[in-house]
Amino acid sequence: MTFPLWTEHVGVVHTQKMTLADQVVARGDFFDFLARAVPSRGVSPVLVAIDGVDGSGKSMFAKNLAEAIERNGRPTVVVHVDDFHNLSEVRHRRGRESPEGFWLDSYD
């Protein structure tokens, strides 16, 4: 399996063959690297937004990044847009496949 790696001392991305164990270690290192890149604003909160299509792994990515930020001594709060869905009666009142309903009625 080919896996992208960040080589910090030269600042380039390259690929190499890695075992599953190496990937797990690299993934942890990757999230720690990202956590250190999130700027600190003292007591002011910093917003990090993660976007992507359904099923792309946004929730898992957010969980891993939040854990890495917390390992670096900073508190986190993860908020999912899905937590703001209207009740299904409201979301689907124009029909489950309605574009207007999706746009106008999905979120509170």
C-alpha positions in Angstrom: 0.0 0.0 0.0 1.3 3.5 -0.8 0.9 6.1 1.9 1.8 9.8 1.7 4.4 10.9 4.2 5.5 14.4 5.3 9.2 14.7 5.5 9.6 17.6 7.9 13.3 18.2 7.4 13.0 18.7 3.7 9.4 19.9 3.6 8.1 17.6 0.8 5.5 14.9 0.5 6.6 11.6 -0.9 5.1 8.1 -1.0 6.6 4.8 0.1 5.4 1.3 0.8 4.4 0.9 4.5 3.1 -1.9 6.7 -0.2 -1.5 8.5 1.7 -0.9 11.7 3.7 1.9 10.1 0.5 3.5 8.8 -1.0 3.6 12.2 2.1 5.2 13.6 2.3 7.6 10.7 -1.4 8.5 11.1 -0.8 9.4 14.8 2.2 11.5 13.8 0.1 13.2 11.1 -2.6 14.3 13.5 0.0 15.4 16.0 1.6 17.4 13.2 -1.7 19.0 12.3 -2.6 19.7 16.0 0.7 21.6 16.4 -0.2 23.6 13.2 -3.5 24.9 14.7 -2.7 28.4 15.9 -3.2 29.4 19.5 -5.0 32.6 20.3 -4.5 32.6 24.1 -8.0 32.4 25.7 -9.8 33.1 22.4 -11.3 30.0 20.7 -9.9 28.8 17.4 -12.4 27.4 14.9 -11.3 24.5 12.7 -13.8 23.4 10.1 -13.7 20.1 8.3 -15.7 19.7 5.1 -16.4 16.8 2.8 -19.1 14.6 1.2 -21.2 12.1 3.1 -19.3 9.1 4.3 -15.8 10.6 3.6 -14.6 10.3 7.2 -15.1 13.8 8.5 -16.3 12.6 11.9 -13.3 10.3 12.4 -10.9 12.9 11.1 -12.4 15.5 13.6 -12.2 12.9 16.5 -8.5 12.1 15.7 -7.6 15.8 15.3 -9.4 16.8 18.6 -7.6 14.0 20.4 -4.2 15.2 19.1 -5.0 18.8 20.0 -5.9 17.7 23.6 -2.7 15.6 23.8 -0.9 19.0 23.2 -2.7 20.4 26.3 -5.5 22.4 24.6 -9.2 21.7 25.2 -11.5 21.0 22.3 -15.2 20.8 21.5 -16.3 18.9 18.4 -19.7 20.0 17.0 -21.2 18.2 14.0 -23.6 19.9 11.7 -25.8 16.8 11.9 -26.5 17.8 15.5 -28.5 20.7 14.2 -30.9 18.7 12.0 -34.6 19.6 12.2 -36.9 16.8 13.3 -37.7 14.4 10.4 -41.3 15.7 10.2 -39.9 19.1 9.3 -37.0 17.9 7.2 -39.1 15.7 5.0 -42.4 17.6 4.8 -41.7 18.5 1.1 -40.6 14.9 0.4 -37.4 13.0 1.3 -36.0 13.7 -2.2 -37.0 17.4 -2.4 -34.1 19.7 -3.2 -36.1 22.6 -1.8 -36.7 20.6 1.4 -33.1 19.8 1.7 -32.1 23.4 1.3 -34.8 25.1 3.3 -35.8 22.5 5.9 -32.8 20.3 6.8 -31.2 22.4 9.6 -32.4 24.4 12.5 
